[in-house]
């Protein structure tokens, strides 16, 4: 799993235009604006990921790293050597 996260981070730095972090990681104000527009029923259209997708992608990467780290820690504590 850590390898997949590393691959996605690398792809986010050098990948295609819509896969790069610079194209979809937005400021908190842009995310809040997009959430308000979604609640009002008129969200903006985006090619690629919308600003709220930033939350999902970053959360998935962070949670995957947390699962990987906890699994590694448990292996070293109970199954090492």
Residue pairs with C-beta under 8 A, 6 or more apart in sequence:
1 64
1 67
1 68
1 71
2 65
2 68
2 72
4 64
5 61
5 64
5 65
5 68
8 61
9 61
11 19
12 19
12 20
12 21
13 20
13 21
14 20
17 23
17 48
18 24
18 47
18 48
18 49
23 48
23 49
24 48
24 49
24 50
24 51
24 53
24 54
24 57
25 54
25 58
26 34
26 51
26 54
30 51
31 51
31 52
31 54
31 55
33 51
34 43
34 44
34 50
34 51
34 52
35 52
37 43
37 44
38 52
43 50
44 50
49 57
